[in-house]
Amino acid sequence: MIKEKELTYMNGFVALLFILAITGAGVYLITLEDVLPLIAGIAACIVAFVLLTGLTIVQPNQSNVVTFFGRYVGVIRKSGFYLAVPFSTRRRVSLRVRNFNSAKLKVNDVGGNPIEIAAVVVFSVVDSAKALFEVDEYETFVEIQSETALRHVASKYPYDQPDTTGFSLRANTEEIALELTEELQKRLEIAGVKVIESRLTHLAYSTEIASAMLQRQQAEAIIAAREKIVDGAVTMVQMAIARLQNDNVLELDDERKAAMINNLLVAVVSDRSAQPVINTSSLY
């Protein structure tokens, strides 16, 4: 496996002054009328031309991967003006942090329900040699592997977990994002790419089942709300009866207690305003 290694290089400005000096000396020797100075001047100009092909500029947060006639020789990561290997090929690789927004993917969750999901992946290249030589077009590789990892993670969990036990895509976004990041890092390590962060940007039921799932969620919400209302109503009735008995306001036998419990529960649990009824007779 090819790994990144630092290339030995020379300061470009010093090299440029040297090239200019050789060129000047060569031109001066050529102007002389002797044969030997003429040959030396031509040779000096050729050397200057050869060195000139090795000059390269490295921009900030970029690296130049240098190959010499098909052989990988090294990488220049430090920004500046340098003299590298003459007649070498230098390919620029961006080391900046980049975002990749995946398309909305249609995936089946662990329960077989079709859902729509999308994510954003924040990544950067940390090994320029791997990015160029281990995979073909590393940016396309990142896109395809990101969508593949997203499909894999989404198919392992349900969209929602009504009983709140276990992971779900909707309720555990932090855990899902962490697992997606780890999955992506394993897949993209071969390309010399570091995954900084990944987040879900879209999560919804697919259109063909969205209406049915919405009704189910509404029913679950109504049931949960009713359970809380009933629990609260029972607690309120218990408190009311206990206080009436402790303050000796009135004596309640089982029948009167049952009637009071019934009236209080109806008044508290009903979703409409209770209508008071005045009873002037006895219960018996």
N, C-alpha and C positions, 0 to 999 in steps of 0.2 A: 504494500500500500504506500502510495506517495504521500509524504508529509512535507509540510512547509519548512524550509531552511533559509537562513539569512545569506544573501549573496554578498561577496566582497566587492566593494565599489569605491570610487574615488570622487572627491568633491568636484562638481561639474565646472565651477568657475576657475579652479586651479587648472583643471584639464583643458579648459577652453583657452586660457592664457598660454599653456604649453603648446596647444595646437596652432595658435596664432604665431607663436615664436618659431615653430618648425616651418610653418608655411612661409613666413617672412624670410627665414634663412634659405629655404628652398628656392624661392623666387630670386633672391639675391645671387645664389650660386648659378642659377640658370642664365642670368644675365652676363655671367662671365664667359669669356670666349674659349676657355679650356674645356677639354672633353671630360676629365674627371670631375670637376665641379658641376658640369652639366648633369652627369649621371647622379651625383650625390643630391643635387637639387631636385631632380625628378623623383628620386627615392624618398626624399624628405616630404615632398608634396603627396606622394602615395601614402606614406605613414600618417600624415595629417588627415587625409581623407578617410583612412581606415578608422582612426580614433574618433573622427567626427560622427561615424555611424553608431558609436556607443553612447553618445550623449542622450540622456533621457530626463524627463521631468515627472516627478511624483506629486500628485495633488494631495491635500490633507484628507485623511480618512480614505485613502486609496492605497492599493498595493500594485506593484508591477511584477508580474510573474515572467521570468526570463527563461527562454529556451534557446539553445544554440544548435541549429541544424537538427531539430527534432529531439534534442536531449535537454531535459530539465536541469537547470543549473542553480536556481535559487530565486528568492523573492526580495524585493526592496520595499519595505513598509514605511520607512521614514520619509516624510515629505521633504522635497527639495529638488535641487538640480545636481545630477550625478553623471559620472562616466561608468558605464557598465561594460559588459563584454561586447566588443565590436561585432557587427553583422548578426547580432542576436535579435530574436523576436520578443517583444515585450507586450504582454496583454494586461490591461488594467482590470482590476477587480475592486468593486466598491466595498468598503468596510463599514459603511454607514448603517444605522438602524433603520429597518424598513418594515412596512406593514403589508400584510396580505389579507384582503377581505374575501372570504370564500363565498361562492354563490349559495343561494338557498337550496339545500339538499333535501330530497324527500327520502326519509329513512323510516323503517319500522322499529319501534322501540321493543323492549324485551317482551312485552305483551302482544306484539303483532299489530299495534295501532300505528297507522301511518302519521308521521309528524314531519314538519318542516323545521330545519335547523340550519344555522349559519354561525360562523365564528370569524374572529380576527386574530391573526397570528403576527406577533412582533418578533423579528429575528434579525440576525446580523451574521456576516461571514467572519469566522475566526481562523480559518485555515484556507488561504487562497489556492494552494496547490491542490488540495482535495476538491475544492469547488470547481476547478477547471478540468482536472484530469481523472477524478474518480467517477464523476457522473456526467451525463450529457445535458448541457443547459441546466445548471443548478436551480435557476429561478423556476423553470417549469417543473423540475423535480420537487421543489418545495411546495408548489401549488397542488400537485397531484397527491403527494404524500400527506399534506394537510387535510385534504378532503377525505382521503382514505382513513386516516386516524380519527377524524370527526365521525365518520360513519361507524367505525368500530366501537368507539366509546358510547355513541348514542344508542347503539343496539344492545348494550349491556344493562341499561337501566330503564325503568318505566318513566313515562312523561310525568306522572303524578302518583303519589302514594297517599291514598285517603287516610289510612290509619297511622300515618307519620312514622312508620317503622321502616328502616332501611333508606337507601339513597333513592332520590328521584331527580330527574333533569331539572324540574322547575324549582324544587325546594333546596337543592344542594348545589347551587351554582359555583360556589368557591371550590368545593371538593371536585366537581366535574372539571372545572378549569385547570386545577392542579394535575389531575390525571391526564387530561388532554395534553398539557405541556410535557409531562414525562413521556407519554406515548410518542409525541412528535420528536422529542430530543433523541429517542432511540432510533427513530427512522431517519433522521436528518444528520446524525453524527457522521455517517459515511461521506456526506457532502461538505464537511467542514463548516456546518451551520450551527449556530447556537440559538435556541429558542428562548427568548427573554420572557415572553408572556403570551398566553392565549386566553381568549374570553369568548363566551357565547354572545352573539349580537342579535340573534333571532331564534325564537322557540315558540312553536304554535302547532296545534293539531292541523292536519291536512284538511283542505276544504270539504272533502266528501264526508268527513265525520265530525267536523267542527260543531255543527248544530247539535248533533246527538250528545257529544261530550259536554257542550255547554249546558244542556238540560240536566245531565248527570251531575255536573258540578253545582248547579243551582239546587238540585234536590238534596245533595249532600250538605250544602250550606244551610238549607232550611232545617234539615234533621238536626244538625249540630246546634243551630240556634235554639230549636225547640228543646233539646236536651238541657241546655244551659238555663232556659227559662223555667223548665220544670224543676230542676235542681234548686234554683233560687226561690221558686214559689214554695216548695216543700220546706225549705229552711225558714222562710218568712212565716209560714203557718205555724211551724213548731215554736218559733220565738213568740208569736202572738199568744198562742194558747198557754205556753209556759209563763208568760208575764201576767196574763189574766188570773191564772191560778195562784201565782206567788203573791200578787197584790190583793188576793181575796176579793176581787171585784164581783165575781159570781161563781157559783158552783156549777160545773158542767158534768152531766152524766155522759154515758157513752153515746146516746142518741143525739143530744145537743152538740157534743163534741164533733160527731160525724157530720152534722148539718153545718156547723161552722167551718169545718175543714172543706166541705164541698163548696160553700159559698166563697171562701177566700181563694181557693184554687181556681174557681171559675173566673173570679174578678182579676186575678193576677195573670193567669195563663191565656185568657182570651185575647185574640188580636183586635177585638173591638172594645169600645168603651162599655163597661158594665152598666146596666139599667137597674137602679135601686127599686126594690119592691117592699112596701111597708106591710108587715104582717101584724095584725092587731089581735090575733087569736093565739092560742097555745099550740105547741107542737103535738100535744097529746089529744 
